[in-house]
């Protein structure tokens, strides 16, 4: 599992036997420090 989590793309296949539809989702793992720094930034 750890090796898979280190990959750039992770595919998750779910077969509900209810058609051939597909979807795509993006996510990110923002650290607390990253969010904190950018929350303080103003223009």
N, C-alpha and C positions, 0 to 999 in steps of 0.2 A: 504494500500500500504506500509506503513512504516513497518508493521509487516513482510511482505514478503521480504523486502529489508534486514531485519536483519537475515534472514535464511541463512544457509550455502550454499545451492543449490537453484537456482531459475530456474524453468522450464518455457519456453515460447513455446507454441504450435501455429503453423500457418498451417491452412488447405487451400491449394490452389486448392484442388480437381484435382490434376495433377499427382497422383502417391502415392507411399508409402515410398519414400525415407526419410531418417532422417540424422541428423548431430549433432555434439557436438562442443561446443566452450568453451574456458576458458578465463577468464579475471581477472583483478586485479585492485584494487583501491590503487595505490601507492600515498602517500602524497608527497607534495612538499619537506617537510623536509627529508623524507626517500631518495628521489632521490638525493637531494643536498648532503647529507652525503655520499652516495655511489658513487657519481660522483667525489668526492674529494679523494676517496680511491685509492691508487696505491700500486703495489706489488714490 
